[in-house]
Amino acid sequence: MKTSYDRLMNWEDFKIILAVARAGGLNAAAKNLGVSHSTVFRQLNAIEERFATRFFERLPQGYELTTAGETAVEFATSMEAGINDLVGKLQGSDSRLQGSIRLTAPIGITHYLLSSHIAEFRRLHPEIDIELIVTSNPLELSRREADVAIRVTKTPPETAIGRKVGVYQMALYASKAYLASVAEKNLTEYDVLTTCNGLDWFPKSIWDNNRAPQVVFSSDSILAVTNAVKAGMGIAILPSFIGTQESDLLALKSPIIELQSDIWLLSHSDLRQTSRVRELMSFLHQRMSQQLLELQAMQSEE
């Protein structure tokens, strides 16, 4: 005979419900959980059958919470916060320079400002493992999606602790070969390369006559755009820390003030006493700050 304990929900049940609610469907929920679509489908159906409760309405546009589902999600969110708080406090008391750190940074910063420093840090601290997530997408420090985040922003999250690494500058760049192959022109007559955001984020003040130029290439990867500039396809707005380190690129104008931001090194407040996290943040702040200052000095000399 089954007891009432057989009907108790555990955290794994709540994780499934919470993932489907946040994603609005099974495919995205499965991806976020790192499992297959069929696994989420089977587990959700089993949970609903076990409790004889419908947590979601299956609609053509996706999975929509029922009243019972809303109650479950509210409780699951509270439970998740409690678990993360406990994990944070336990990690915060960790004084050993060993273990793993999940670090996230955008691809441009990773490639041009970070990789060599991570290698040096690992040589100094071989018992600390680094998991690097290369993305500009916001990862929730409070949910432990990352322990340390390097982000470009003027307003870091209030829930995070951290330090400003340096100024993030952007300027127009072209390859020496491209400039040599075309007669001197108005900027709007050059072929322009950009990210997939198009020209919407370009300040009109950089064009002499405020007329939009011709975009001939775009990519969602700053590295792809940089390589296209190096290949002589045209001009592009690039982070100055990229343009200055590429010897075959020239800045056509001074850094664009309207696009200036800051680079921040961030973590969650619960990890402030975790020695390995504190050590990594201190190390990266010192190395990256110095590198940015040196690059800005080089740029001023050009």
LUMVODO-525404 format. One record per residue: x, y, z of N, C-alpha, C, O in turn. Coordinates in steps of 0.05 Angstrom, whole numbers, padded with zeros to 5 digits, always signed. Atoms other than C-alpha are relative to their C-alpha. Layout:
<atoms>
XYZXYZXYZXYZ ...
</atoms>
This chain:
<atoms>
+00017-00024+00000+00000+00000+00000+00017+00025+00000+00037+00027+00015 -00016-00024+00002+00027+00068-00019-00007+00019+00022-00030+00022+00030 +00003-00020-00021+00038+00119+00035-00001+00028-00013+00005+00032-00037 +00000-00027+00009+00031+00194+00030+00027+00010-00010+00029+00028-00025 -00026-00008+00008+00106+00198+00023+00005-00005-00030+00023+00007-00042 -00003+00006+00029+00100+00168-00047-00009+00023-00017-00001+00024-00041 +00011-00022+00016+00064+00230-00069+00015+00027+00005+00008+00047-00006 -00015-00025-00005+00115+00280-00042+00017+00007-00025+00029-00010-00038 -00016-00009+00022+00147+00322-00096+00029+00005+00009+00033+00015+00031 -00028-00006-00007+00223+00326-00097+00011+00022-00019-00004+00031-00037 -00011-00022+00016+00269+00378-00127+00002-00006-00029-00001+00012-00046 -00001+00007+00029+00277+00340-00192-00026+00004-00014-00027+00013-00037 +00026-00005+00012+00202+00344-00203-00003+00030-00005-00012+00039-00026 +00003-00029+00002+00203+00419-00190+00018+00011-00022+00010+00030-00036 -00018-00010+00021+00263+00428-00236-00013-00003-00028-00010+00015-00045 +00014+00005+00026+00223+00398-00294-00022+00021-00004-00023+00033-00025 +00022-00019+00003+00162+00441-00281+00011+00028-00004+00000+00043-00021 -00012-00027+00002+00205+00504-00272+00012+00004-00028+00009+00025-00039 -00013-00003+00026+00244+00491-00336-00020+00003-00022-00016+00020-00040 +00021-00002+00020+00182+00480-00378-00014+00027+00002-00020+00039-00019 +00014-00026-00004+00148+00542-00348+00017+00022-00011+00007+00040-00024 -00018-00021+00009+00209+00585-00362+00004+00000-00031+00006+00021-00043 -00005+00002+00029+00219+00559-00433-00026+00002-00016-00025+00009-00040 +00025-00002+00015+00146+00556-00452-00005-00024-00018-00024-00024-00034 +00004+00024+00017+00154+00488-00485+00021-00021+00007+00039-00016+00023 -00018+00022-00007+00191+00422-00484+00027+00002-00012+00047-00005+00000 -00026+00000+00014+00246+00433-00535+00020+00018+00014+00042+00009+00019 -00018-00018-00014+00276+00494-00502+00006-00009+00028+00029-00006+00038 -00005+00010-00027+00267+00464-00433+00020-00023+00000+00038-00024+00017 -00019+00022+00002+00303+00401-00454+00028+00010-00005+00048-00001+00006 -00026-00011+00006+00360+00442-00483+00013+00012+00025+00036+00009+00030 -00011-00013-00024+00367+00482-00419+00008-00020+00022+00026-00015+00037 -00006+00021-00020+00366+00419-00377+00022-00019-00009+00033-00034+00007 -00021+00018+00010+00416+00383-00422-00009-00028-00004+00006-00047-00002 +00011+00027+00005+00369+00325-00436-00016+00000-00026-00017+00021-00039 +00015+00002+00025+00327+00301-00494-00029+00009+00004-00040+00010+00026 +00028-00008+00000+00257+00325-00512-00017-00022+00011-00035-00017+00027 +00016+00023-00009+00230+00255-00499+00002-00003+00030-00017-00012+00043 -00004+00003-00029+00260+00254-00429-00018+00020+00015-00031+00012+00034 +00017-00020-00013+00225+00319-00409-00030-00007-00003-00045-00005+00016 +00028+00007+00005+00160+00296-00441-00009-00023+00018-00030-00022+00031 +00006+00024-00017+00162+00229-00404-00001+00008+00030-00019-00001+00044 -00001-00007-00028+00182+00260-00337-00024+00018+00008-00036+00014+00029 +00022-00018-00006+00129+00315-00340-00026-00016+00002-00042-00012+00020 +00025+00017+00000+00074+00265-00357-00001-00017+00025-00022-00021+00036 -00001+00017-00024+00097+00220-00300-00006+00016+00025-00020+00006+00043 +00006-00017-00024+00095+00277-00250-00030+00006+00001-00042+00004+00023 +00029-00007+00000+00025+00298-00271-00017-00025+00006-00038-00023+00019 +00015+00025-00005+00001+00225-00270+00002-00007+00030-00017-00016+00042 -00005+00008-00028+00032+00213-00201-00017+00017+00019-00027+00007+00039 +00015-00018-00018-00004+00273-00171-00028+00006-00010-00043+00021+00002 +00027-00004+00012-00066+00269-00215-00007+00030-00002-00029+00038+00004 +00002-00029+00002-00055+00343-00228+00011+00009-00027+00033+00001-00035 -00009-00012+00025-00049+00381-00293+00015+00026+00006+00003+00045+00015 -00015-00025-00005+00007+00432-00287+00002+00018-00025+00007+00042-00022 -00002-00015+00025+00006+00454-00360-00023-00007-00019-00032-00030-00020 +00018+00004+00022-00045+00463-00415+00017-00002-00025+00033+00016-00030 -00014+00003+00025-00018+00437-00481-00014+00015-00022-00035+00006-00031 +00012-00017+00021-00034+00492-00531+00017+00000-00025+00041-00005-00023 -00016-00001+00025-00012+00500-00604+00024+00019+00002+00045+00013-00009 -00022-00019-00002+00031+00560-00584+00020-00007+00022+00040+00006+00025 -00019+00008-00020+00065+00523-00527-00014-00010+00025-00038-00015+00025 +00011+00011-00026+00055+00499-00455-00006+00024+00018+00010+00041+00024 +00010-00022-00017+00014+00546-00411-00007-00011+00027-00021-00031+00030 +00004+00009-00028+00012+00540-00335-00030+00000+00007-00045+00019+00000 +00026+00000-00013-00052+00520-00301+00002+00014+00027+00024+00022+00034 -00001-00012-00027-00071+00548-00233+00018-00017+00018+00034-00006+00033 -00017+00018-00016-00038+00487-00201+00029+00004-00008+00047+00004+00009 -00027-00004+00010+00023+00499-00245+00012+00026+00011+00036+00027+00018 -00009-00025-00011+00028+00571-00223+00009-00003+00029+00029+00009+00038 -00006+00004-00028+00027+00549-00150+00027-00016+00002+00043-00009+00019 -00024+00016-00001+00081+00497-00164+00025+00016-00008+00046+00013+00005 -00022-00017+00009+00125+00547-00201+00008+00020+00022+00032+00025+00026 -00006-00019-00022+00119+00597-00144+00016-00014+00022+00036-00002+00032 -00014+00014-00021+00141+00545-00094+00028-00009-00010+00048-00008+00005 -00025+00009+00011+00196+00518-00141+00020+00023-00001+00044+00019+00004 -00018-00023+00001+00225+00588-00150+00011+00006+00027+00035+00012+00030 -00009-00004-00027+00228+00596-00075+00020-00021+00008+00040-00016+00021 -00018+00022-00007+00260+00528-00067+00027+00003-00014+00048-00001-00002 -00024-00004+00015+00311+00543-00122+00017+00022+00013+00042+00019+00016 -00014-00021-00013+00330+00608-00087+00013-00009+00026+00035-00002+00033 -00010+00011-00025+00338+00571-00021+00024-00018-00005+00044-00017+00010 -00022+00018+00006+00382+00518-00052+00025+00016-00009+00047+00010+00000 -00023-00016+00009+00426+00570-00087+00012+00015+00023+00036+00019+00024 -00010-00015-00023+00431+00609-00023+00018-00019+00018+00039-00011+00027 -00016+00020-00015+00455+00546+00014+00026-00006-00014+00047-00007-00001 -00024+00006+00015+00504+00529-00041+00020+00023+00002+00044+00019+00006 -00017-00024-00001+00530+00600-00040+00014+00002+00027+00038+00008+00028 -00012-00002-00027+00541+00599+00035+00021-00021+00005+00041-00016+00017 -00019+00021-00004+00575+00532+00033+00026+00006-00016+00048+00001-00007 -00023-00007+00017+00620+00554-00025+00015+00024+00012+00040+00025+00011 -00013-00024-00011+00633+00620+00010+00018-00006+00023+00037+00010+00028 -00018+00007-00022+00665+00585+00068+00024-00017-00009+00040-00025+00007 -00021+00016+00011+00712+00547+00022+00026+00017-00002+00027+00036-00017 -00025-00016-00001+00783+00572+00036+00023-00013-00016+00045-00003-00016 -00021+00014+00014+00821+00523-00008+00004+00011-00028-00016+00019-00041 -00005-00009+00028+00855+00544-00073+00000-00025-00018+00020-00031-00031 +00005+00023+00017+00827+00484-00109-00029-00003-00006-00046+00009+00008 +00028+00002+00008+00763+00464-00143-00004+00012-00028+00015+00017-00042 +00006-00010+00027+00728+00490-00205-00014+00028+00002-00026+00034+00022 +00013-00027+00003+00705+00560-00227-00012+00001-00027+00001-00004-00047 +00014-00004+00026+00654+00573-00281+00002+00029-00007-00009+00046+00007 -00006-00028+00009+00676+00636-00318-00013+00005-00027-00013-00012-00044 +00012-00007+00025+00638+00671-00373+00010+00027-00010+00014+00045+00005 -00010-00025+00012+00661+00725-00422-00008+00000-00029-00012-00022-00041 +00006-00001+00028+00644+00750-00492+00023-00010-00017+00046-00012-00007 -00020+00013+00017+00682+00720-00550+00024+00018-00006+00047+00009-00006 -00022-00019+00006+00723+00783-00567+00019+00003+00023+00043+00002+00020 -00017-00003-00024+00747+00793-00496+00014-00026+00006+00038-00026+00014 -00013+00026-00004+00761+00718-00490+00025-00003-00017+00046-00011-00008 -00021+00005+00019+00804+00717-00552+00023+00020+00003+00046+00012+00002 -00020-00021+00000+00841+00783-00544+00010+00009+00028+00032+00021+00030 -00008-00010-00027+00844+00797-00469+00002-00022+00021+00013-00017+00042 +00004+00019-00023+00831+00733-00430+00016-00026-00002+00027-00035+00018 -00011+00028+00002+00860+00668-00458+00027-00003+00012+00032-00022+00027 -00027+00002-00010+00933+00681-00442+00001+00003+00030+00017-00010+00043 +00000-00004-00030+00916+00704-00371-00011-00025+00014-00001-00032+00035 +00010+00025-00012+00875+00641-00358+00022-00021+00001+00025-00036+00020 -00022+00019+00001+00935+00599-00380+00020+00006+00022+00030-00013+00035 -00019-00008-00021+00980+00638-00333-00011-00007+00028+00003-00017+00045 +00012+00006-00026+00931+00631-00275+00001-00030+00006+00006-00038+00028 +00000+00029-00004+00927+00556-00286+00028-00010+00007+00031-00029+00023 -00027+00008-00007+01003+00551-00283+00006+00006+00029+00021-00008+00043 -00004-00008-00028+01002+00588-00217-00016-00017+00020-00008-00022+00042 +00019+00015-00018+00943+00548-00189-00010-00025-00015-00033-00026-00024 +00008+00024+00016+00942+00479-00222-00023-00016+00012-00034-00033-00002 +00023+00015-00012+00889+00453-00173-00027+00014-00004-00047+00004+00006 +00025-00014+00006+00838+00504-00196-00007-00005-00030+00009+00002-00047 +00009+00005+00028+00799+00483-00259-00019+00022-00009-00036+00031+00006 +00017-00022+00011+00767+00535-00304-00018-00012-00021-00009-00025-00040 +00020+00006+00021+00703+00523-00343-00008+00026-00013-00021+00043+00000 +00005-00025+00013+00698+00579-00394-00024-00002-00018-00025-00018-00037 +00024-00002+00017+00630+00596-00424+00002+00025-00016+00000+00047-00006 -00004-00023+00018+00640+00642-00484-00027+00009-00011-00038-00003-00029 +00026-00011+00009+00577+00683-00492-00003+00029+00011+00009+00036+00031 +00008-00027-00010+00550+00754-00485-00027-00001+00013-00036+00019+00024 +00026+00002-00012+00483+00728-00462+00001+00003+00030+00021-00006+00043 -00001-00003-00029+00465+00746-00391-00003-00027+00014-00023-00041+00010 +00002+00024-00016+00479+00687-00344-00005+00009+00028+00007+00028+00038 +00009-00007-00027+00447+00689-00276+00021-00009+00021+00023-00033+00027 -00019+00007-00022+00501+00693-00222-00015-00011+00024-00005-00029+00038 +00016+00009-00023+00446+00683-00171-00009-00029-00002-00014-00042+00018 +00008+00028+00004+00427+00616-00202+00025-00018-00004+00021-00041-00011 -00025+00015+00003+00500+00594-00206+00004-00009-00029+00017-00030-00034 -00006+00006+00028+00499+00594-00282+00029+00007-00007+00040-00002-00026 -00029-00007+00002+00568+00626-00274+00009+00009+00027-00007+00021+00042 -00011-00009-00025+00613+00640-00215+00012+00028-00004+00010+00045+00014 -00013-00026+00006+00651+00698-00248-00008+00008-00028-00007-00009-00047 +00008-00010+00027+00627+00740-00307+00016+00025-00007+00019+00043+00009 -00013-00024+00011+00665+00790-00350-00020+00011-00020-00027-00002-00039 +00021-00012+00016+00614+00837-00381+00006+00029-00007+00019+00043+00008 -00002-00028+00009+00612+00902-00420-00026+00014+00007-00047+00007-00004 +00024-00013-00009+00563+00948-00385+00007+00026+00014+00029+00028+00026 -00003-00024-00016+00555+01017-00355-00014-00004+00027-00009+00011+00046 +00016+00004-00024+00507+00990-00302+00000-00030+00008-00018-00044+00000 -00001+00028-00008+00528+00923-00271-00023-00006+00019-00034+00012+00032 +00023+00007-00017+00473+00885-00234+00004+00007+00029+00027+00004+00039 -00002-00007-00028+00459+00909-00164+00005-00024+00018+00016-00022+00040 -00003+00024-00016+00459+00837-00139+00028-00012-00002+00035-00030+00013 -00027+00011+00004+00531+00826-00162+00021+00018+00014+00016+00041+00019 -00023-00015-00010+00597+00847-00132+00022-00002-00021+00023-00021-00036 -00021+00001+00020+00657+00864-00174+00016+00026-00001+00013+00044+00015 -00017-00023+00004+00707+00913-00200+00001+00007-00029+00000-00010-00047 -00003-00009+00027+00713+00955-00262+00029-00006-00009+00048+00002+00004 -00026+00008+00011+00770+00928-00305+00012+00023-00016+00036+00028-00014 -00010-00021+00016+00775+00986-00353-00021+00011-00018-00045+00003-00017 +00019-00013+00019+00743+01028-00408-00002-00017-00025+00019-00026-00036 +00005+00014+00025+00712+00993-00468-00004+00021-00021-00024+00035-00022 +00001-00019+00021+00726+01035-00529-00004-00014-00027+00004-00037-00031 +00004+00011+00027+00706+01025-00602+00007+00022-00020+00004+00046-00015 -00008-00019+00021+00732+01057-00666-00003-00013-00027-00007-00037-00029 +00002+00010+00027+00729+01051-00741+00028-00010-00009+00048+00004-00005 -00025+00012+00009+00783+01005-00770-00002-00010-00028-00023-00017-00038 -00003+00012+00026+00807+00984-00838+00028-00012-00003+00046-00004+00012 -00027+00012+00004+00865+00942-00863+00016+00019-00017+00006+00035-00033 -00018-00016+00017+00925+00976-00893-00003-00007-00029-00001+00011-00046 +00003+00009+00028+00915+00935-00956-00025+00012-00012-00024+00020-00035 +00025-00011+00011+00843+00958-00964+00003+00030-00005-00005+00040-00027 -00004-00029+00004+00862+01032-00955+00018+00005-00024+00015+00025-00038 -00018-00004+00023+00918+01024-01006-00014-00007-00026-00005+00003-00047 +00012+00009+00025+00871+00992-01056-00022+00019-00010-00031+00017-00033 +00022-00018+00008+00819+01048-01057+00010+00029+00002+00027+00035+00019 -00007-00028-00002+00826+01122-01070-00012+00011+00025-00032+00001+00035 +00010-00012-00024+00816+01167-01011-00029+00010-00005-00034+00024-00024 +00028-00006+00005+00741+01174-01003-00013+00011+00026-00001+00012+00047 +00017-00006-00024+00687+01201-00957-00006-00027+00013-00009-00048+00000 +00005+00025-00014+00674+01149-00903-00025-00015-00010-00025-00040-00011 +00025+00013+00009+00604+01135-00930+00004-00015-00026-00013-00030-00034 -00005+00014+00025+00635+01111-00995+00016-00026+00003+00019-00041-00016 -00013+00025-00005+00674+01055-00963-00020-00022+00005-00042-00018+00014 +00016+00023-00006+00646+00985-00959+00001-00004+00031+00022-00003+00043 +00002+00002-00029+00622+00973-00888-00007-00029+00008-00023-00042-00004 +00005+00027-00011+00624+00908-00848-00011+00004+00029-00002+00022+00043 +00013-00004-00027+00582+00900-00785-00011-00026+00011-00011-00046-00002 +00013+00023-00012+00549+00853-00737-00028-00002-00011-00037+00016-00026 +00027+00003+00010+00479+00827-00751-00020+00020+00010-00043+00020+00001 +00017-00022-00009+00451+00886-00713-00003+00022-00021-00018+00040-00017 +00002-00020+00022+00462+00926-00777+00012+00026+00009+00031+00027+00025 -00011-00027-00006+00474+01001-00774-00015+00014+00022-00009+00038+00028 +00017-00014-00019+00422+01016-00721+00016+00011+00024+00009+00032+00035 -00016-00008-00024+00475+01022-00666+00023+00018-00008+00038+00027+00010 -00021-00018+00009+00523+01064-00709-00008+00029+00006-00029+00037-00003 +00006-00029-00003+00526+01137-00686+00002+00015-00027+00022+00011-00041 -00001-00014+00026+00509+01182-00745+00023+00020-00001+00031+00028-00022 -00021-00020+00000+00563+01230-00722+00026-00009-00012+00043+00007-00019 -00026+00010+00012+00618+01185-00750+00000+00003-00030+00022+00003-00042 +00001-00004+00029+00594+01196-00821+00000+00030-00006-00016+00045+00006 -00003-00029+00005+00614+01263-00850-00026+00014-00009-00030+00037-00002 +00024-00013+00011+00548+01276-00885-00026-00013+00011-00048-00009+00000 +00023+00013-00012+00502+01233-00841-00015-00018-00019-00039-00025-00013 +00013+00019+00018+00486+01188-00900+00010-00028+00005+00034-00033+00007 -00007+00027-00007+00484+01114-00885+00017-00013-00023+00011-00010-00046 -00017+00012+00020+00540+01075-00921-00012-00027-00009-00033-00035+00000 +00008+00025+00011+00534+01009-00958+00012-00023+00017+00036-00025+00019 -00010+00023-00016+00538+00946-00914+00003-00023-00020-00016-00031-00033 -00006+00022+00018+00571+00890-00954+00004-00027+00013+00004-00048+00000 -00004+00025-00015+00582+00839-00899-00009+00004+00028-00004+00024+00041 +00008-00001-00028+00552+00823-00831+00003-00028+00011+00001-00048-00003 -00002+00026-00014+00561+00768-00779-00007+00005+00029-00005+00027+00039 +00006-00002-00029+00539+00753-00708+00026-00005+00016+00024-00005+00041 -00026+00005-00013+00613+00740-00692+00019+00023-00004+00024+00031-00027 -00019-00022+00002+00660+00797-00676+00026-00009-00012+00040+00006-00025 -00025+00011+00011+00718+00752-00695-00003-00003-00031+00016+00002-00045 +00005+00002+00029+00687+00740-00764+00002+00027-00013+00014+00030-00035 -00002-00028+00011+00679+00815-00775+00029+00009+00000+00038+00022-00019 -00029-00008-00002+00751+00827-00752+00016-00013-00022+00032+00000-00035 -00015+00014+00021+00777+00774-00800-00007+00011-00028+00010+00012-00046 +00008-00012+00025+00736+00805-00856+00014+00027-00005+00022+00033-00027 -00015-00026+00002+00768+00873-00842+00029-00006-00007+00040+00007-00025 -00028+00007+00006+00837+00841-00842+00003-00010-00028+00025-00006-00040 -00001+00010+00028+00821+00808-00909-00005+00022-00020-00003+00016-00044 +00003-00022+00018+00808+00876-00939-00027+00004-00012-00030+00015-00034 +00027-00002+00010+00733+00872-00948-00012+00028+00004-00031+00035-00010 +00012-00027-00005+00719+00942-00920+00008+00010+00028+00028+00001+00040 -00005-00011-00027+00716+00981-00855-00021-00009+00020-00043-00017+00012 +00019+00009-00020+00683+00964-00789+00006+00014+00026+00029+00022+00032 -00004-00009-00027+00672+00989-00719+00008-00024+00017-00007-00044+00018 -00010+00022-00016+00713+00944-00674+00009+00010+00028+00015+00034+00031 -00012-00008-00026+00733+00945-00600+00029+00008-00004+00044-00005-00019 -00028-00010+00003+00798+00984-00594+00020-00021+00009+00042-00021-00001 -00020+00020-00009+00831+00927-00556+00005-00022-00021+00025-00036-00020 -00005+00018+00022+00822+00885-00619+00016+00015-00022+00037+00005-00031 -00013-00015+00022+00842+00938-00671+00029+00006+00006+00046+00005-00011 -00027-00008-00008+00904+00959-00632+00019-00024-00001+00043-00021-00006 -00017+00023+00000+00930+00887-00627+00004-00012-00028+00021-00030-00031 -00003+00010+00027+00921+00873-00701+00018+00020-00016+00009+00042-00023 -00020-00018+00011+00983+00903-00733-00007+00010-00029+00003+00031-00037 +00006-00008+00028+00954+00906-00804-00026+00017-00001-00036+00022-00023 +00024-00017+00000+00893+00948-00782+00008+00028+00009+00026+00032+00025 -00004-00028-00007+00890+01024-00777-00026+00012+00009-00047+00006-00002 +00024-00014-00009+00841+01067-00738-00005+00024-00018+00014+00040-00023 +00006-00023+00018+00806+01117-00785-00009+00024+00016-00006+00047+00006 +00009-00022-00018+00779+01159-00727+00008-00006+00029+00015-00029+00035 -00004+00004-00028+00789+01168-00653-00022-00017+00011-00043-00020-00002 +00021+00015-00011+00749+01123-00607-00026+00015+00001-00027+00039+00007 +00027-00012+00002+00674+01137-00613-00012+00003+00028-00018-00017+00040 +00009-00005-00027+00651+01170-00549-00027-00012+00006-00032-00023+00028 +00027+00010-00004+00578+01150-00558-00001-00030+00006-00020-00040+00018 +00000+00029-00003+00597+01076-00558+00017-00009+00023+00020-00033+00028 -00018+00008-00022+00643+01078-00498-00016-00012+00023-00038-00003+00030 +00012+00013-00023+00626+01032-00440+00022-00009+00019+00044+00001+00018 -00019+00010-00019+00661+00995-00384+00001-00031-00001-00018-00044-00008 -00003+00029-00003+00688+00925-00374+00001-00007+00030+00017+00004+00045 +00003+00006-00028+00668+00894-00308+00006-00030+00005+00001-00047-00012 -00005+00027-00010+00691+00832-00270-00019-00004+00023-00017+00009+00044 +00022+00002-00019+00631+00807-00231-00002-00028+00012+00006-00048+00000 +00006+00025-00013+00612+00752-00182-00024+00004+00018-00033+00027+00022 +00022-00002-00018+00556+00736-00134+00011+00006+00029+00032-00004+00036 -00009-00008-00027+00561+00765-00063+00006-00024+00018+00023-00023+00036 -00005+00023-00017+00557+00695-00032+00028-00012-00004+00037-00027+00013 -00026+00012+00006+00624+00677-00064+00023+00018+00008+00046+00012+00002 -00022-00019-00006+00663+00736-00036+00021-00012+00019+00044-00004+00018 -00020+00013-00018+00696+00690+00016+00011-00026-00011+00027-00039+00002 -00011+00024+00013+00711+00634-00033+00027+00006-00011+00030+00023-00029 -00028-00008+00006+00786+00636-00039+00007-00002-00029+00019+00016-00040 -00007+00004+00028+00792+00608-00109-00012+00021-00018+00000+00031-00037 +00013-00021+00015+00741+00658-00136+00013+00027+00005+00018+00042-00014 -00013-00026-00007+00772+00716-00099+00028+00002-00013+00035+00023-00023 -00027+00001+00012+00841+00695-00125-00001+00005-00030+00014+00021-00041 +00003-00004+00028+00818+00691-00197-00008+00028-00007+00003+00040-00026 +00009-00027+00006+00782+00758-00195+00022+00020+00004+00025+00039-00012 -00022-00018-00006+00842+00792-00164+00021-00002-00022+00032+00019-00032 -00020+00005+00021+00889+00761-00215-00009+00012-00027+00006+00027-00040 +00009-00010+00026+00846+00777-00276-00003+00031+00000+00003+00044-00020 +00002-00029-00002+00833+00848-00252+00027+00013-00005+00030+00032-00020 -00027-00011+00003+00907+00862-00246+00011-00003-00028+00021+00017-00040 -00011+00005+00026+00927+00830-00312-00015+00015-00022-00003+00028-00039 +00016-00012+00021+00869+00856-00354+00001+00031+00001+00003+00044-00020 -00002-00029-00003+00872+00927-00326+00026+00010-00012+00026+00030-00026 -00026-00008+00011+00946+00931-00342+00001-00002-00030+00012+00016-00043 +00000+00003+00029+00936+00904-00412-00016+00021-00014-00007+00032-00035 +00016-00021+00012+00881+00953-00427+00014+00027+00000+00012+00042-00019 -00015-00025-00002+00923+01012-00403+00022+00001-00021+00027+00021-00034 -00022+00001+00020+00981+00989-00447-00011+00003-00028+00001+00016-00045 +00012-00002+00027+00936+00981-00508-00010+00029-00005-00007+00039-00027 +00008-00027+00004+00906+01050-00497+00023+00019-00004+00021+00038-00020 -00024-00016+00005+00976+01080-00493+00010-00004-00028+00018+00015-00042 -00009+00006+00027+00994+01045-00558-00018+00014-00021-00009+00025-00041 +00020-00012+00018+00930+01072-00590+00005+00031-00002+00003+00043-00023 -00005-00029-00001+00947+01144-00569+00025+00007-00016+00027+00029-00027 -00024-00006+00015+01015+01138-00603-00004-00003-00030+00012+00008-00045 +00005+00005+00029+00985+01117-00670-00007+00026-00014-00012+00026-00038 
</atoms>
